[in-house]
């Protein structure tokens, strides 16, 4: 059999991940010769990661593009948009654990041929691809109406009567309409704010993305100098921003810049309100959003059928001590999928077309199919799982070995002597044969007696401690996603609406963060080996808090788009590193507490924590943004991440056990392991 089948090589599994120092323990083979420590086979694990790349190419595009689609097509408030973004996660909350458990117990011809997880990955991907293009198609008519409304109002930004009415209203409302504190910092009073106009005939063009290079000034297509006098027949009242008694093109420039800094956010919010009132809150608008939600629901059901099985495949083929390193590779593969999505939506969003969202979803669907083809070409799940079972048996890291270790821990805690399993078996008297009817009656009686209190009292000390840690880990993950998903689900809208950046520029900021922080994937696996998973996660959480507090304090809209774009990208990158550190280690902590038979089920529990948070946090974060200011989003997120650190500090289990000395398996033992795996597939 191939020695590199399952993502780990026979002569290379690393030592226990949370060993801080010292030489790795070396197993002995036949005759006492030393065997090399087992290490992760990165090439094989990367192939398994194709399944996660399929997932992430979809969700990366979904998280960035769908909020923009909802904003541009329906003009929804932050709260309502957050509610819709959370409903799909509410669906996943039930679907992911269900399909994780179903895949654990899957049987049939496809399972015997491909394994427990692969059939779900193939069927779910194909169903998702067929359905997903209809999501943006269902909104085309609504987008066209919204675009007409938006363009109509943007054409009136130099209309004195229109702007005076709007800006007076904004000044009174404050908050997202007019940041009075920000204006006070820049010495803009009410008179100056009401005098702001935006003249679209005046352009200040920079060489690269409107942010870098020399600036060329033009008015109505003709190049001008800033100190030239403006035309006398200017259709609107131009404020003397320079205060020199003359009106020049520099006054137009300053007026446009002040619009970008102080009025654009409010105007964007007001236009969204008008789109909702005039196009969405109508019979046709209600019908459009209902059709959109039904189609989206079908897509999310299809995606949910294979997410837990796809993620559970890595623990299936990777021994427990290596799962942080394995998860780092899997997340790197997910990063590749995310990078593909980033390239797609960045290129498309720089063009202003009604069909932009259709192009994005169709391209993402094509990428998913290509990744599925790669998965089927390289991954042989059954062989990988069989080989992993052999290695775990050889190195004493099976479920039975862990159970024996736990019994030893409990006995030591109680001051009792530890008796080997084989000795216990030899001392047992012969048991009389019990009929199936009696066994069934006994089981039924046991089930009736198992109240929560009795269930808890029946647990050993180590089992109780592990269960408490399991709940704390899930709670910490829930709080982390409450904080981080609040930002990620509002990122595209915040950068375009609050910072007034182009959608293409906003996507580049997101992509830069993903791309640069991706270099942390592999080192994070070793970081967990040195510090332990729990401490590593807490470092990542602290980095996210620092990131969000910096954004809250220092990122403001500016006439020079480079300033907020650069600051936001720099600070958001810190949370990107934190995200990778956390994600690489949280799933392994959860599945560390599972058995081979419940990996999919525990993967589902992990997604219960993540999806329940993502179901509610977009709406709650939207309420904060609507009630206060958009930047309040980052204080909201920082608070929840701080709660995540507190819960993680009390976790005692979830780091992997040390790898003991192994034994060379006989051919008969290997054959028995494969037969057991085959029986489980049937």
C-alpha positions in Angstrom: 0.0 0.0 0.0 1.1 3.6 -0.7 2.9 5.0 2.3 1.6 8.5 1.6 -2.0 7.9 1.2 -3.9 9.7 3.9 -2.2 13.1 4.4 0.3 11.6 6.8 3.3 9.5 5.9 4.1 6.3 7.8 7.6 7.5 8.8 6.6 11.0 9.5 4.0 12.2 12.0 5.0 15.1 14.3 5.1 14.8 18.0 2.4 16.0 20.2 1.6 19.6 19.2 1.5 21.3 22.5 4.9 20.0 23.6 6.8 23.2 24.3 10.3 21.9 24.3 12.5 18.8 24.2 13.1 16.1 21.8 10.2 14.3 20.2 9.4 10.8 21.6 10.5 8.2 19.1 8.6 5.0 18.6 10.4 1.7 18.3 9.9 -0.8 15.5 10.7 -4.5 15.3 14.0 -5.4 17.0 14.0 -2.1 18.9 15.3 0.0 16.0 14.2 3.7 16.4 11.4 4.8 14.1 11.3 8.4 12.8 8.8 10.7 14.4 5.5 10.9 12.4 5.0 14.1 10.5 2.2 15.6 8.5 2.3 14.9 4.8 1.5 18.4 3.5 1.0 17.5 -0.1 -1.7 15.0 0.7 -3.4 17.3 3.2 -3.4 20.1 0.6 -5.2 17.7 -1.8 -7.9 17.1 0.9 -8.1 20.9 1.2 -9.7 21.2 -2.3 -13.0 20.5 -0.5 -12.6 23.4 1.8 -11.4 25.6 -1.1 -14.8 24.9 -2.8 -16.6 26.1 0.3 -14.5 29.2 0.7 -14.7 30.4 -2.9 -18.4 30.6 -2.4 -18.5 32.1 1.1 -15.8 34.7 0.4 -17.8 36.0 -2.5 -21.1 35.7 -0.6 -19.9 37.7 2.4 -18.5 40.5 0.4 -20.9 40.7 -2.6 -24.4 39.9 -1.1 -24.4 42.8 1.3 -23.6 45.1 -1.6 -26.3 43.4 -3.7 -28.9 43.9 -0.9 -27.8 47.6 -0.5 -27.8 48.5 -4.1 -31.0 46.6 -5.1 -33.2 47.2 -2.1 -31.7 50.0 0.0 -32.2 48.2 3.2 -31.2 49.6 6.6 -28.3 48.1 8.4 -30.6 46.3 10.8 -32.9 44.7 8.1 -29.9 43.8 5.9 -28.2 42.2 8.9 -31.4 40.2 9.6 -31.4 38.8 6.1 -27.7 38.0 6.2 -28.4 36.2 9.5 -31.3 34.1 8.3 -29.1 32.0 6.1 -26.9 31.2 9.1 -30.0 30.3 11.1 -30.7 27.7 8.5 -27.1 26.4 8.7 -27.4 26.2 12.4 -29.7 23.2 12.0 -28.4 21.8 8.7 -24.7 21.6 9.5 -24.9 19.3 12.6 -27.6 17.2 10.9 -25.5 16.5 7.8 -22.3 16.1 9.9 -24.1 13.3 11.8 -25.6 11.8 8.6 -22.2 11.6 7.0 -20.8 9.9 10.1 -23.4 7.1 9.7 -23.6 7.2 5.9 -23.9 3.8 4.1 -24.7 2.5 0.7 -23.0 2.0 -2.7 -21.5 5.5 -3.0 -20.1 5.3 0.5 -18.5 1.9 -0.3 -17.0 3.4 -3.4 -15.9 6.9 -2.3 -16.1 7.0 1.5 -18.4 8.7 4.0 -17.7 12.4 3.0 -17.0 12.5 -0.7 -20.6 11.8 -1.9 -21.9 14.8 0.0 -19.1 17.0 -1.4 -19.8 16.0 -5.0 -23.6 16.2 -4.9 -23.8 19.3 -2.7 -21.3 21.2 -4.9 -23.2 20.4 -8.2 -26.5 21.4 -6.7 -25.1 24.7 -5.4 -23.6 25.5 -8.7 -26.8 24.9 -10.6 -28.8 27.1 -8.2 -26.5 30.0 -7.3 -26.5 32.0 -10.6 -30.3 32.6 -10.1 -29.6 34.6 -6.9 -28.5 37.8 -8.7 -30.7 37.1 -11.8 -33.8 37.4 -9.5 -32.8 40.9 -8.6 -32.0 42.4 -12.0 -35.3 44.3 -12.4 -35.0 45.7 -8.8 -31.4 46.7 -9.4 -32.4 48.7 -12.5 -35.0 50.6 -10.6 -32.6 51.3 -7.7 -29.9 52.5 -10.1 -32.3 55.0 -11.8 -33.3 56.4 -8.4 -29.7 56.7 -7.2 -28.4 58.4 -10.5 -31.3 60.8 -10.4 -30.3 62.1 -6.9 -26.6 62.1 -7.6 -27.2 64.4 -10.6 -28.6 67.0 -8.1 -25.7 67.4 -5.8 -25.0 71.0 -7.2 -28.7 72.0 -6.9 -29.0 74.7 -4.2 -32.6 74.0 -3.2 -32.1 70.3 -3.1 -28.8 70.3 -1.2 -29.9 73.0 1.3 -32.9 70.9 2.3 -30.9 67.7 2.5 -27.9 69.1 4.4 -30.2 70.9 6.9 -31.9 67.6 7.6 -28.6 65.8 7.9 -27.3 68.4 10.4 -30.3 67.9 12.6 -30.1 64.1 12.5 -26.3 63.8 13.1 -24.9 60.3 13.4 -24.5 58.5 10.1 -26.0 61.5 8.3 -23.6 64.1 9.7 -20.7 63.3 12.0 -20.8 66.5 14.0 -17.7 65.6 16.1 -15.7 64.9 13.0 -16.7 68.2 11.5 -15.8 70.1 14.7 -12.3 68.5 14.6 -11.9 70.0 11.1 -13.4 73.4 12.0 -16.5 73.0 9.8 -19.5 74.8 11.3 -23.2 74.6 10.3 -23.0 77.5 7.8 -20.1 75.8 5.9 -21.8 72.4 6.1 -24.9 73.8 4.5 -22.8 75.4 1.8 -21.3 72.1 0.6 -22.0 71.3 -3.1 -20.6 68.7 -5.3 -19.8 69.7 -8.9 -19.5 66.6 -11.1 -18.1 68.6 -14.0 -14.9 69.2 -12.0 -12.6 66.2 -11.9 -9.3 65.6 -10.1 -7.8 62.5 -11.6 -4.8 60.6 -10.2 -2.9 58.1 -12.1 -3.7 54.9 -10.1 -7.2 54.0 -8.7 -7.8 57.7 -8.1 -5.4 57.6 -5.1 -1.8 57.7 -6.3 0.3 59.7 -8.8 0.1 63.2 -10.3 -3.3 65.0 -10.3 -4.9 66.4 -13.4 -7.7 68.9 -12.9 -10.5 69.3 -15.6 -13.7 71.1 -15.8 -16.3 70.0 -18.3 -13.6 68.0 -20.0 -11.1 70.9 -20.4 -7.9 71.0 -18.3 -7.9 73.9 -15.8 -5.6 75.5 -13.2 -6.8 75.8 -9.6 -6.2 79.5 -9.4 -8.3 80.2 -12.6 -11.6 82.1 -12.0 -14.7 80.0 -12.4 -17.4 80.7 -15.1 -19.7 83.6 -14.1 -22.8 81.6 -15.1 -22.2 78.8 -12.6 -25.6 77.2 -12.0 -25.2 77.0 -8.2 -23.9 79.1 -5.3 -20.2 78.5 -4.8 -18.9 79.1 -1.3 -15.6 81.1 -1.0 -13.8 78.2 0.8 -10.4 80.0 0.4 -11.8 83.2 2.0 -9.9 85.4 -0.4 -13.0 87.2 -1.9 -12.6 85.5 -5.3 -14.1 82.3 -6.6 -11.7 79.9 -8.3 -11.6 76.3 -9.3 -9.8 75.7 -6.1 -13.0 76.6 -4.3 -14.8 73.9 -6.3 -12.0 71.5 -5.4 -12.4 72.2 -1.7 -16.2 72.0 -1.9 -16.0 68.6 -3.6 -13.5 67.4 -1.0 -15.7 68.6 1.8 -18.6 66.7 0.3 -16.5 63.5 0.2 -15.4 64.0 3.8 -18.5 65.3 5.6 -21.6 64.9 3.4 -21.2 61.8 1.2 -21.9 59.3 4.0 -25.1 61.0 4.9 -26.2 61.3 1.2 -25.4 57.6 0.7 -27.6 56.7 3.6 -30.4 59.0 2.5 -30.4 57.6 -1.1 -30.6 54.1 0.4 -33.7 55.2 2.3 -35.2 56.6 -0.9 -34.5 53.3 -2.8 -36.3 51.4 0.0 -39.3 53.7 0.1 -39.8 54.1 -3.7 -38.7 50.7 -5.0 -38.6 48.1 -2.2 -41.5 49.0 0.0 -43.9 48.3 -2.8 -45.9 45.3 -4.1 -43.3 44.6 -6.8 -40.5 45.2 -4.4 -41.9 42.8 -1.8 -42.4 40.2 -4.6 -38.8 40.6 -5.8 -37.2 40.2 -2.3 -39.5 37.2 -1.6 -38.3 35.5 -4.8 -34.7 36.4 -3.9 -35.0 34.8 -0.5 -36.5 31.6 -1.8 -33.7 31.1 -4.3 -31.1 32.0 -1.7 -32.6 29.5 0.7 -32.2 26.7 -1.9 -28.6 27.6 -2.5 -27.8 27.7 1.2 -29.5 24.3 1.7 -27.3 22.9 -1.0 -24.2 24.4 0.5 -25.1 23.2 4.0 -25.4 19.6 2.8 -21.6 19.3 2.4 -19.9 21.9 4.6 -19.7 19.7 7.7 -18.7 16.5 5.7 -16.0 18.5 3.8 -14.5 20.0 7.0 -14.7 16.6 8.8 -12.6 14.9 6.1 -9.4 16.4 7.4 -9.8 15.0 11.0 -10.9 11.7 9.4 -7.5 11.3 7.7 -5.3 13.1 10.3 -4.3 11.7 13.7 -5.4 14.0 16.6 -2.0 15.4 17.6 -1.5 16.7 14.0 -4.8 18.4 13.5 -3.8 22.0 14.2 -1.1 21.7 11.5 -3.5 19.8 9.3 -6.1 22.5 9.8 -3.5 25.2 9.0 -3.0 23.5 5.6 -6.8 23.2 5.1 -7.3 26.9 5.9 -4.5 27.7 3.5 -6.5 25.9 0.8 -9.5 27.8 1.9 -7.5 30.9 1.4 -6.7 29.9 -2.2 -10.5 29.6 -2.8 -11.0 33.0 -1.2 -8.3 34.5 -3.3 -10.0 33.2 -6.5 -13.3 34.8 -5.3 -11.4 38.0 -4.5 -9.9 38.2 -8.0 -13.3 37.6 -9.5 -15.3 40.2 -7.7 -12.5 42.8 -7.7 -12.1 42.7 -11.5 -15.9 42.7 -12.1 -16.8 45.5 -9.6 -14.4 48.0 -11.2 -16.9 48.0 -14.1 -20.3 49.6 -13.6 -22.7 47.2 -15.2 -26.2 46.0 -14.2 -25.0 42.4 -14.8 -22.0 42.7 -12.4 -23.5 40.3 -9.8 -24.6 37.8 -12.4 -21.0 37.7 -13.8 -19.6 37.3 -10.3 -21.8 34.4 -9.3 -21.4 32.6 -12.6 -17.6 32.9 -12.4 -17.6 31.6 -8.8 -19.8 28.6 -9.9 -17.2 27.8 -12.6 -14.4 28.0 -10.0 -16.2 25.6 -7.7 -16.6 23.1 -10.5 -12.9 23.3 -11.3 -11.9 22.7 -7.7 -14.3 19.8 -7.5 -12.6 18.2 -10.5 -9.2 18.6 -8.7 -10.7 17.1 -5.5 -11.9 14.0 -7.4 -8.7 13.6 -9.3 -6.4 13.6 -6.2 -8.4 12.4 -3.2 -9.1 8.7 -2.4 -10.9 9.0 0.8 -11.3 5.3 1.8 -7.6 4.6 1.3 -6.7 7.7 3.3 -8.9 6.8 6.2 -7.7 3.2 6.3 -4.1 4.3 6.4 -4.8 6.8 9.2 -6.4 4.0 11.3 -3.3 1.9 10.9 -1.0 4.8 12.0 -3.2 5.6 15.0 -3.2 2.0 16.1 0.5 1.8 15.6 1.2 4.8 17.7 -1.4 4.2 20.5 -3.6 7.2 19.7 -6.9 5.4 19.1 -10.2 6.0 20.9 -9.5 2.9 23.0 -6.1 4.2 24.0 -7.6 7.5 25.0 -10.3 5.8 27.0 -7.6 3.8 28.9 -5.6 6.9 29.6 -8.8 8.6 31.0 -9.5 5.6 33.2 -5.9 5.8 34.5 -6.3 9.6 35.2 -9.6 9.0 37.1 -8.0 6.1 39.1 -5.0 8.2 39.9 -7.2 11.1 41.1 -9.1 8.6 43.3 -5.9 7.1 44.6 -6.7 3.7 43.2 -4.4 1.2 41.4 -4.5 1.3 37.6 -5.3 -2.1 36.1 -4.5 -2.9 32.5 -7.5 -3.7 30.3 -6.2 -7.2 29.5 -5.8 -8.0 33.2 -9.4 -6.8 33.9 -10.6 -9.1 31.1 -8.7 -12.1 32.4 -10.1 -11.6 35.9 -13.7 -11.5 34.7 -15.8 -14.6 35.4 -17.6 -16.2 32.5 -20.9 -14.5 31.8 -24.1 -16.3 31.1 -25.5 -15.7 27.7 -28.3 -13.1 27.8 -31.2 -13.2 25.4 -31.7 -10.2 23.0 -35.1 -9.6 24.6 -33.6 -9.1 28.0 -30.9 -6.9 26.6 -33.4 -4.7 24.9 -35.5 -4.4 28.1 -32.4 -3.4 30.1 -31.5 -0.8 27.5 -35.0 0.6 27.6 -34.9 0.8 31.4 -31.5 2.6 31.3 -32.9 5.1 28.8 -35.8 5.9 31.1 -33.5 6.4 34.1 -31.2 8.8 32.3 -32.3 12.2 33.5 -29.8 15.0 33.1 -28.7 14.7 36.7 -28.3 10.9 36.4 -26.4 11.4 33.1 -24.0 13.8 34.7 -23.5 11.6 37.8 -22.7 8.7 35.6 -19.8 10.5 34.0 -16.3 10.0 35.3 -14.2 13.0 36.5 -12.3 13.3 33.3 -15.5 13.0 31.2 -17.1 15.9 33.2 -14.0 18.0 32.9 -13.9 17.4 29.1 -17.5 18.2 28.7 -17.1 21.5 30.6 -14.2 22.4 28.4 -16.2 21.5 25.4 -19.0 23.9 26.4 -16.4 26.7 27.1 -14.7 26.2 23.8 -18.1 26.4 21.9 -19.0 29.5 24.0 -15.7 31.1 23.1 -16.1 30.3 19.5 -19.6 31.8 19.6 -18.4 35.1 21.1 -15.5 35.3 18.6 -17.9 34.9 15.7 -20.3 37.4 17.2 -17.5 39.9 17.1 -15.7 39.1 13.9 -18.7 38.3 11.7 -20.3 41.6 12.6 -17.4 43.3 10.8 -17.0 40.8 7.9 -20.7 40.9 7.1 -20.7 44.7 7.0 -17.2 45.2 5.6 -18.2 46.0 2.0 -21.1 48.3 3.0 -19.0 50.1 5.6 -16.1 50.8 3.3 -18.3 52.0 0.4 -21.0 53.7 2.4 -19.3 55.1 5.5 -15.8 55.6 4.1 -17.1 56.5 0.6 -14.6 54.2 -1.2 -15.3 52.6 -4.6 -16.4 48.9 -4.4 -13.3 47.9 -6.3 -11.0 49.7 -3.8 -12.9 48.1 -0.9 -12.5 44.6 -2.4 -8.7 45.3 -2.8 -8.5 46.2 0.9 -10.2 42.9 1.8 -8.0 41.0 -0.6 -4.8 42.5 0.7 -5.7 41.5 4.2 -6.5 38.0 3.1 -3.3 37.7 1.0 -0.8 39.0 3.4 -2.2 37.3 6.5 -2.2 34.0 4.6 1.6 33.7 5.2 0.7 33.0 8.8 -1.1 29.7 8.1 1.9 27.3 8.3 3.8 29.0 11.1 0.6 29.0 13.2 0.6 25.2 13.3 4.1 25.3 14.8 3.0 28.2 17.1 0.3 25.9 18.6 3.0 23.2 19.0 5.1 25.5 21.1 2.4 27.4 23.1 -0.6 25.1 23.0 -3.8 25.7 21.1 -5.6 27.6 23.9 -2.8 30.2 24.5 -2.4 30.6 20.7 -6.1 31.3 20.3 -6.0 33.9 23.0 -3.2 35.8 21.3 -5.2 35.8 18.0 -8.2 37.2 19.9 -6.2 39.9 21.4 -4.9 40.9 18.0 -8.4 41.3 16.7 -9.4 43.6 19.6 -6.4 45.8 18.9 -7.3 45.9 15.2 -10.9 47.0 15.8 -10.0 49.6 18.4 -7.5 51.2 16.0 -10.0 51.3 13.2 -12.6 52.9 15.5 -10.1 55.6 16.7 -8.3 56.5 13.6 -10.2 55.6 10.3 -12.3 58.5 9.0 -13.7 59.4 5.5 -11.4 61.7 3.6 -11.3 63.5 0.3 -8.1 61.7 -0.5 -9.3 58.1 -0.6 -5.8 56.8 0.0 -5.8 57.9 3.6 -8.8 55.9 4.9 -8.0 53.0 2.5 -4.4 52.7 3.7 -5.3 53.0 7.4 -8.2 50.6 7.2 -6.1 48.0 5.3 -3.2 48.3 7.8 -5.4 48.0 10.9 -7.6 45.3 9.4 -4.6 43.2 8.5 -3.9 42.8 12.2 -7.3 41.2 12.6 -6.5 39.1 9.6 -3.5 37.5 11.3 -5.7 37.0 14.4 -8.4 35.3 12.3 -5.9 32.8 11.0 -4.4 32.0 14.4 -7.9 31.4 15.8 -9.4 29.4 13.0 -6.5 27.1 12.7 -6.8 26.0 16.3 -10.5 26.2 17.3 -11.8 23.3 15.1 -9.0 20.9 16.2 -9.9 21.7 19.9 -13.5 20.7 19.3 -12.8 17.5 17.3 -10.0 16.6 19.8 -12.8 15.8 22.2 -14.6 13.5 19.7 -14.1 9.9 18.6 -13.5 8.4 15.2 -17.3 7.7 15.0 -18.4 11.2 15.9 -16.0 13.5 14.1 -18.7 14.7 11.7 -21.1 15.2 14.6 -18.6 17.3 16.6 -17.8 19.3 13.4 -21.5 20.0 13.3 -21.3 21.2 17.0 -18.5 23.6 15.9 -20.8 25.0 13.3 -23.7 25.3 15.7 -21.5 27.8 17.6 -20.3 29.7 14.5 -23.6 29.8 12.7 -25.7 30.7 15.7 -23.5 33.7 16.2 -23.6 34.6 12.5 -27.4 34.2 12.5 -27.9 37.0 15.0 -24.8 39.3 15.0 -25.4 41.0 11.6 -28.8 42.2 12.8 -27.5 43.3 16.2 -24.5 45.0 14.7 -26.8 46.7 12.2 -28.9 48.0 15.1 -25.8 49.5 16.7 -24.8 51.1 13.4 -28.3 52.6 12.9 -28.7 53.8 16.5 -25.2 55.3 16.9 -22.6 55.6 14.1 -21.2 53.1 11.6 -17.9 53.1 13.4 -19.7 51.8 16.5 -19.6 48.5 14.8 -15.9 48.0 15.9 -16.6 48.7 19.6 -19.4 46.2 19.4 -17.1 43.6 17.9 -14.2 44.3 20.4 -16.6 43.7 23.4 -17.6 40.2 22.1 -14.1 39.2 21.4 -13.0 40.2 24.9 -15.8 37.9 26.2 -14.3 35.1 24.0 -10.9 35.5 25.6 -12.4 35.3 29.1 -14.2 32.0 28.3 -11.1 30.5 26.6 -9.0 31.3 29.7 -11.0 28.7 31.6 -10.6 25.8 29.1 -8.6 22.9 30.4 -9.0 20.3 27.6 -8.6 20.4 23.8 -4.9 20.3 23.4 -3.8 16.9 22.1 -2.4 14.1 24.2 1.3 13.1 23.9 2.1 10.5 21.4 3.3 7.3 23.0 5.7 4.7 21.8 4.3 2.8 18.9 4.4 -0.8 17.9 4.9 -2.5 14.5 1.5 -3.8 13.3 1.4 -7.3 11.9 -0.2 -7.9 8.5 -3.2 -9.5 10.3 -3.7 -6.5 12.5 -3.6 -4.2 9.4 -6.1 -6.5 7.6 -8.4 -6.4 10.6 -8.4 -2.6 10.7 -9.3 -2.5 7.0 -12.1 -5.0 7.5 -13.5 -3.0 10.4 -13.4 0.2 8.2 -15.3 -1.8 5.5 -17.9 -3.0 8.0 -18.5 0.6 9.1 -19.0 1.7 5.5 -21.7 -0.9 5.0 
